[in-house]
Amino acid sequence: MKKSWIGIVIVAAFSASLGGCMMGPDYRRPDMPTPQSYRFMPDQASQQALDSRWWEDFGDPVLNGMVEEAIANNRDLKAALANSEKAAAAIMQTRAGLFPQINATAQVGRERLSEMDAEPVIGVPNPQNAKSASLGASWEIDLWGKIRRMTEAAEADAKAMEQTRRAALLSIVSNVVTQYVNLLALDEQLKIAQNTSANYRESLRIIDLQFKYGVTSQMTVAQAASQYETAQSQIPQIRHNITQTENAINILRGRNPGAVERGSTLATLKTPVVPADLPSNLLLRRPDILSAEQDLVAANAMIGATRAMYFPTISLTGAFGTSSEHLRNLFKGPSKAWSFAGGISLPIFQGGSIYSQVKQAEAGQRAALARYEGAVQSAFADVDNALSYRQRVNEQLDKETRLVNQLKDYSRLAKLQYDEGYSAYSVVLQADQSLFPRQLTLAQLRASSLTSVVGVYKSMGGGWIDLADTKTPEATNNTEVAGINKG
């Protein structure tokens, strides 16, 4: 009869726990005003590009291999993955409070009591053996939804951490591509500096011969020598920049510093199509926005968890076991022992502790809301800036290309006039001094034009992150175990 009543109480309590009310507000996504379109979206943008492995559109297999290697080996990405797994595992720990906690204990001992101040009890040996085994259970009934709200917060924390991992993936892929393009631009600049230096060295040799035969002045020799040294002085800095960029790429790939292989040249790299998307989709695509929203969900849930502390806590405890002096009698009927109890506790006076915790949770929710709104606005600005930069850098590249072509003509004509004796060498020097730095700038602008597309993909997020994520060895298993949706 007693077991029946215990079972009825447990079933009723479990039903009450699952169907009980939950304190605090349910989460609703805040309404955020979104632009109807982006100001600088080009006409040739593609709606499908966001769901593609856009880095493959550069047409460089070496670059593709670098991206895959970085996804597999980058240390920051591995740390982000471990943090995501840690947060996912914490869900189960929090959710465990919804269920009875069952423990088993067994004990064997021997004890002798002092007989100095007490008379020995007849029939009770001294010393004596004691053996026991018991099974105990305890359960806090979640009538007010405190544990369920805390579980909701833990799930949101895990989803936020997963989005942080995806944001790291986005950043790493973008950085690998950007650094590789910059490396090719530095290779181009080094080639320009070396070729220019070689041409200046040949000019210096000819002018030095002319000086020896009295055809030209020593000042002309000095001018030619300064021109040559100017080109030479650029080479060490460019080589240092190449070393730094190679090391940055290797760190992104999880390698030690060292040389980096190349596939294409800057001139042979293809330009991926610019992606197109609606601003409203940014709320569903950008990992940083999704992470900020999950932080808001967690903060919202904690309001309910703290408000539930105002209400009574109901708990059930029970134990069943056996105790005997002899092991052979441990599991016989007379050795049985059991207990069952229910308890309730209600906070009467806490000195404002619960009130303070509720106010902290409410303030935390307002702060999370502000951060979410700020993340959304910053994301819109990021896309606008990336599209604007793409447009402006291409305009600048077009103007710089025309300028370099004009300076090349100027330098060619100045040398012809000098060779024919119609102008001084200072005119040649002036033309070359204008051309050389503009050629270096043009190479960098070509790289900037390519990396501006990377900036657009990075600012928009998109399905390409999920396509890249399939390259992460543990990512699929991690998501399945955690039960976390990427959205």
C-alpha positions in Angstrom: 0.0 0.0 0.0 2.8 2.4 0.9 4.6 1.7 -2.3 1.5 2.5 -4.3 1.1 5.8 -2.6 4.8 6.6 -3.2 4.4 5.8 -6.9 1.2 8.0 -7.1 3.0 10.9 -5.4 6.0 10.6 -7.7 3.9 10.4 -10.9 1.8 13.4 -9.8 4.8 15.4 -8.9 6.5 14.6 -12.2 3.3 15.7 -14.1 3.2 18.9 -12.1 6.8 19.5 -12.8 6.3 19.2 -16.6 3.1 21.1 -16.8 3.6 23.7 -14.1 3.7 27.4 -14.8 7.0 29.1 -15.8 7.9 32.5 -14.3 9.2 35.3 -16.5 8.5 36.5 -20.0 8.7 34.2 -23.0 11.2 35.3 -25.6 10.1 37.2 -28.7 12.5 38.5 -31.3 12.6 42.3 -31.1 11.3 44.2 -34.1 14.3 45.9 -35.8 13.8 48.4 -38.6 15.8 47.2 -41.7 16.7 49.0 -44.9 14.8 48.0 -48.0 18.1 47.6 -50.0 21.8 48.4 -49.9 22.9 51.7 -51.3 25.9 50.4 -53.3 24.8 47.0 -54.6 26.1 46.6 -58.1 23.8 45.5 -60.9 25.8 42.4 -61.7 25.5 41.0 -58.1 24.4 37.3 -57.8 21.7 36.1 -55.4 23.2 32.6 -55.4 26.7 33.6 -54.6 26.3 33.7 -50.8 25.6 29.9 -50.9 28.8 29.0 -52.8 32.4 28.3 -51.9 33.3 31.7 -53.3 37.1 31.4 -52.7 37.2 28.7 -55.3 36.1 31.3 -57.9 39.6 32.9 -57.7 40.7 29.9 -59.8 43.7 29.1 -57.7 44.0 25.4 -56.4 46.8 26.5 -54.0 44.4 29.0 -52.3 41.7 26.4 -52.1 44.1 24.0 -50.3 45.1 26.8 -47.9 41.5 27.5 -46.9 40.8 23.8 -46.3 43.9 23.4 -44.3 43.1 26.5 -42.2 39.6 25.2 -41.5 41.0 21.8 -40.3 44.0 23.1 -38.3 43.6 26.6 -37.2 44.2 26.8 -33.4 41.6 29.6 -32.7 39.0 27.6 -34.6 39.8 24.5 -32.5 39.5 26.5 -29.3 36.1 27.9 -30.5 35.0 24.3 -31.3 36.0 23.1 -27.8 34.2 26.1 -26.2 31.1 25.2 -28.2 31.2 21.6 -27.1 31.7 22.7 -23.5 28.6 24.9 -23.6 26.6 22.1 -25.2 27.6 19.7 -22.5 26.5 22.2 -19.8 22.9 21.9 -21.1 22.6 18.3 -19.8 24.1 19.3 -16.4 21.4 22.1 -16.0 18.6 19.9 -17.4 19.5 17.1 -14.9 17.7 19.0 -12.2 14.3 18.2 -13.8 14.8 14.5 -13.0 15.2 12.5 -9.7 18.8 12.1 -8.5 19.4 8.5 -7.6 22.5 7.4 -5.6 23.6 4.0 -4.4 25.9 3.5 -1.4 27.5 0.5 0.3 29.6 0.5 3.5 31.5 -2.1 5.5 33.0 -1.3 8.9 34.1 -2.5 12.2 33.8 -0.4 15.4 34.7 -0.7 19.1 33.1 1.6 21.6 34.8 2.8 24.8 33.7 1.0 28.0 35.5 3.4 30.3 32.4 5.5 31.1 29.6 3.2 30.0 28.5 -0.3 31.0 28.6 -2.8 28.1 25.2 -3.7 26.7 24.4 -7.4 27.2 24.0 -9.1 23.9 25.8 -6.4 21.9 29.3 -7.4 21.0 32.1 -4.9 21.3 33.8 -4.5 18.9 31.1 -5.2 16.3 30.8 -5.3 12.5 28.5 -3.1 10.4 27.5 -3.7 6.8 25.0 -1.7 4.9 23.7 -1.0 1.3 21.2 1.6 0.3 19.6 3.2 -2.7 18.5 6.9 -2.3 16.7 9.4 -4.4 16.0 13.1 -4.1 14.0 15.4 -6.4 13.2 19.1 -6.5 9.9 19.6 -8.2 10.1 22.4 -10.8 6.6 23.7 -10.3 7.6 27.3 -11.1 9.9 26.7 -14.0 13.1 27.7 -12.4 15.1 24.7 -13.7 13.3 24.9 -17.1 14.2 28.6 -17.5 17.8 27.8 -16.5 17.9 25.1 -19.1 16.5 27.5 -21.6 19.3 29.9 -20.8 21.9 27.1 -21.0 20.6 26.1 -24.4 20.8 29.7 -25.6 24.3 30.0 -24.2 25.3 26.9 -26.2 23.7 28.3 -29.4 25.5 31.6 -28.9 28.8 29.8 -28.5 28.1 27.8 -31.6 27.6 31.0 -33.5 30.8 32.4 -32.1 32.5 29.3 -33.6 30.9 30.0 -36.9 32.0 33.6 -36.7 35.6 32.4 -36.1 35.2 30.2 -39.2 34.0 33.2 -41.3 36.9 35.3 -40.1 39.5 32.6 -40.7 38.4 31.9 -44.3 38.3 35.6 -45.1 41.7 36.3 -43.6 43.4 33.4 -45.4 42.1 34.7 -48.8 42.9 38.3 -48.0 46.4 37.5 -46.9 47.1 35.3 -49.9 46.0 38.0 -52.3 48.1 40.5 -50.4 51.0 38.1 -50.7 50.6 38.0 -54.5 50.5 41.8 -54.5 53.7 42.0 -52.6 55.3 39.5 -55.1 54.2 41.9 -57.9 55.6 44.9 -56.1 58.9 43.0 -55.6 59.0 42.2 -59.3 58.4 45.9 -60.2 61.1 47.1 -57.8 63.6 44.5 -59.1 62.9 45.2 -62.7 63.0 49.0 -62.1 66.2 48.6 -60.2 67.8 46.6 -63.0 66.8 49.2 -65.6 68.2 52.0 -63.4 71.4 50.1 -63.0 71.8 49.8 -66.7 71.1 53.5 -67.2 73.7 54.3 -64.5 76.2 52.1 -66.3 75.7 53.9 -69.6 75.7 57.4 -68.0 78.9 56.5 -66.1 80.6 55.6 -69.4 79.3 58.8 -71.0 80.9 60.7 -68.1 84.2 59.0 -68.6 84.3 60.1 -72.2 83.2 63.6 -71.4 79.7 63.3 -72.9 77.8 64.1 -69.7 78.4 65.7 -66.3 79.1 64.2 -62.9 75.8 65.7 -61.7 74.0 63.5 -64.2 75.9 60.5 -62.9 74.8 61.4 -59.3 71.2 61.8 -60.4 71.2 58.3 -62.1 72.9 56.8 -59.0 70.3 58.3 -56.7 67.5 56.9 -58.9 69.0 53.4 -58.7 69.5 53.6 -54.9 65.9 54.7 -54.5 64.6 51.6 -56.3 67.0 49.4 -54.3 65.9 50.8 -51.0 62.3 49.6 -51.6 63.3 45.9 -52.0 64.3 45.1 -48.4 61.0 46.5 -47.0 58.9 44.6 -49.6 60.8 41.4 -48.8 60.1 41.9 -45.0 56.4 42.4 -45.8 56.4 39.2 -47.7 57.9 37.3 -44.8 55.3 38.8 -42.4 52.5 37.9 -44.7 53.8 34.3 -45.2 54.0 33.9 -41.5 50.5 35.2 -41.0 49.2 32.7 -43.6 51.0 29.8 -41.9 49.6 30.7 -38.5 46.1 30.8 -39.9 46.8 27.3 -41.3 48.1 26.0 -38.0 51.7 25.8 -39.2 55.0 27.2 -38.0 56.5 30.2 -39.7 58.0 29.5 -43.1 57.8 30.0 -46.8 54.4 29.7 -48.5 53.7 28.2 -51.9 52.0 30.2 -54.7 49.6 29.1 -57.4 48.5 32.0 -59.5 49.9 35.5 -59.9 48.1 38.6 -59.1 47.4 39.2 -62.7 45.9 35.7 -63.3 43.6 35.6 -60.3 40.0 35.7 -61.3 37.5 38.0 -59.6 34.5 36.3 -57.8 31.1 37.7 -58.5 29.8 40.1 -55.8 27.0 38.5 -53.7 23.6 40.0 -53.4 21.1 39.7 -50.6 18.3 41.5 -48.8 19.1 43.4 -45.6 16.4 41.6 -43.7 18.2 38.3 -44.3 21.2 39.6 -42.4 19.4 38.9 -39.2 19.3 35.2 -40.1 22.7 34.9 -41.6 25.4 36.8 -39.6 26.9 34.7 -36.8 27.5 37.7 -34.6 23.9 38.8 -34.8 22.7 35.3 -34.1 25.1 35.1 -31.2 23.9 38.4 -29.8 20.3 37.2 -30.1 21.0 34.0 -28.2 22.6 36.1 -25.4 19.3 38.0 -25.3 17.4 34.7 -25.1 19.5 33.6 -22.2 19.2 36.9 -20.4 15.4 36.8 -20.9 15.2 33.3 -19.4 17.2 34.2 -16.4 14.5 36.7 -15.4 12.1 33.8 -15.0 14.7 31.7 -13.2 15.3 34.4 -10.6 11.6 35.3 -10.2 10.8 31.6 -9.4 13.0 32.0 -6.3 10.2 33.9 -4.6 8.0 30.8 -4.6 8.2 27.6 -2.5 10.7 24.9 -3.2 9.2 21.4 -3.0 11.4 18.4 -2.7 11.0 14.7 -2.3 13.6 12.3 -0.8 13.5 8.6 -0.3 15.9 5.8 0.6 15.7 2.0 0.6 18.4 -0.3 1.8 19.6 -3.0 4.2 21.8 -3.1 7.2 23.2 -6.1 9.1 26.2 -7.1 11.2 26.8 -10.1 9.1 27.2 -10.1 5.3 25.1 -13.3 5.0 22.1 -11.5 6.5 22.5 -8.3 4.5 19.8 -9.1 2.0 17.3 -10.9 4.2 13.9 -9.5 5.1 14.6 -8.3 8.6 17.6 -6.2 7.5 15.5 -3.9 5.2 15.3 -0.2 6.0 13.5 2.6 4.1 12.4 6.2 4.4 10.3 8.6 2.4 9.9 12.3 3.1 8.6 15.4 1.4 9.7 18.9 2.2 8.8 22.5 1.3 10.8 25.7 1.9 9.5 29.2 1.4 11.7 32.3 1.5 10.3 34.7 4.2 13.1 37.2 4.6 16.3 37.2 2.5 17.4 40.8 3.1 16.6 41.8 -0.5 18.8 39.0 -2.0 16.1 37.6 -4.3 14.9 41.1 -5.3 18.5 42.1 -6.1 18.9 39.0 -8.3 15.7 39.7 -10.2 16.8 43.3 -10.8 20.2 42.1 -12.0 18.5 39.7 -14.4 16.2 42.4 -15.7 19.1 44.8 -16.2 21.1 42.1 -17.9 18.2 41.5 -20.3 18.1 45.3 -21.2 21.9 45.3 -21.7 21.6 42.2 -24.0 18.8 43.8 -25.9 21.0 46.9 -26.5 23.9 44.7 -27.6 21.7 42.9 -30.0 20.3 46.1 -31.5 23.9 47.4 -31.8 25.0 44.2 -33.5 22.3 44.5 -36.1 23.0 48.2 -36.8 26.8 47.5 -37.0 26.1 44.6 -39.4 24.1 46.9 -41.7 27.0 49.4 -41.6 29.5 46.7 -42.3 27.7 45.6 -45.5 27.2 49.2 -46.6 30.9 50.0 -46.0 32.1 46.9 -47.8 29.9 47.6 -50.9 31.0 51.2 -50.9 34.6 50.3 -50.6 34.2 47.8 -53.5 32.8 50.5 -55.7 35.3 53.2 -54.7 38.4 51.0 -54.9 37.4 50.0 -58.5 37.0 53.6 -59.4 40.4 54.3 -57.9 41.9 51.3 -59.7 40.6 52.6 -63.1 42.0 56.0 -62.5 45.4 54.7 -61.2 45.7 52.4 -64.3 45.2 55.4 -66.6 47.7 57.4 -64.6 50.4 54.7 -64.8 49.9 54.4 -68.5 50.4 58.2 -68.9 53.5 58.1 -66.7 54.9 55.3 -68.8 54.5 57.4 -71.9 56.0 60.4 -70.1 59.1 58.3 -69.1 59.5 56.9 -72.5 59.4 60.3 -74.2 61.7 61.8 -71.6 64.3 59.2 -72.3 64.0 59.7 -76.1 64.5 63.5 -75.7 67.5 62.9 -73.4 69.1 60.4 -75.9 68.6 62.9 -78.7 70.1 65.7 -76.6 66.9 67.8 -76.3 66.5 67.7 -72.5 68.6 67.2 -69.4 68.7 63.9 -67.5 66.7 65.6 -64.7 63.6 65.4 -66.9 64.1 61.6 -67.1 64.7 61.4 -63.4 61.5 63.4 -62.7 59.4 61.1 -65.0 60.8 57.9 -63.4 60.4 59.2 -59.9 56.7 59.7 -60.6 56.2 56.4 -62.3 57.9 53.9 -59.9 55.7 54.6 -56.8 52.6 54.7 -58.9 53.4 51.2 -60.2 53.7 50.0 -56.6 50.4 51.6 -55.7 48.7 50.1 -58.8 49.7 46.6 -57.7 48.2 47.2 -54.2 45.0 48.6 -55.7 44.6 45.5 -57.8 44.9 43.4 -54.7 42.4 45.7 -52.9 39.9 45.3 -55.7 40.1 41.5 -55.2 39.9 41.6 -51.4 37.0 44.0 -51.5 34.9 41.1 -52.7 36.1 39.1 -49.7 34.9 42.0 -47.5 31.4 41.8 -49.0 31.2 38.1 -48.4 32.5 38.5 -44.9 30.0 41.3 -44.0 27.0 39.4 -45.4 27.7 36.0 -43.8 25.6 33.5 -45.7 25.2 29.8 -46.5 28.9 29.6 -47.6 29.8 29.3 -43.9 27.8 26.1 -43.7 29.5 24.8 -46.9 32.9 25.6 -45.3 31.8 24.0 -42.1 31.5 20.6 -43.7 35.3 20.7 -44.0 35.7 20.9 -40.2 36.3 17.3 -39.0 34.5 17.5 -35.7 31.8 20.0 -36.6 29.1 17.6 -37.7 29.4 15.3 -34.7 29.6 18.3 -32.4 26.3 19.8 -33.7 24.5 16.4 -33.5 25.6 15.7 -30.0 24.7 19.2 -28.7 21.4 19.2 -30.5 22.1 22.8 -31.6 20.7 24.3 -34.8 23.0 26.6 -36.6 20.2 29.1 -37.1 
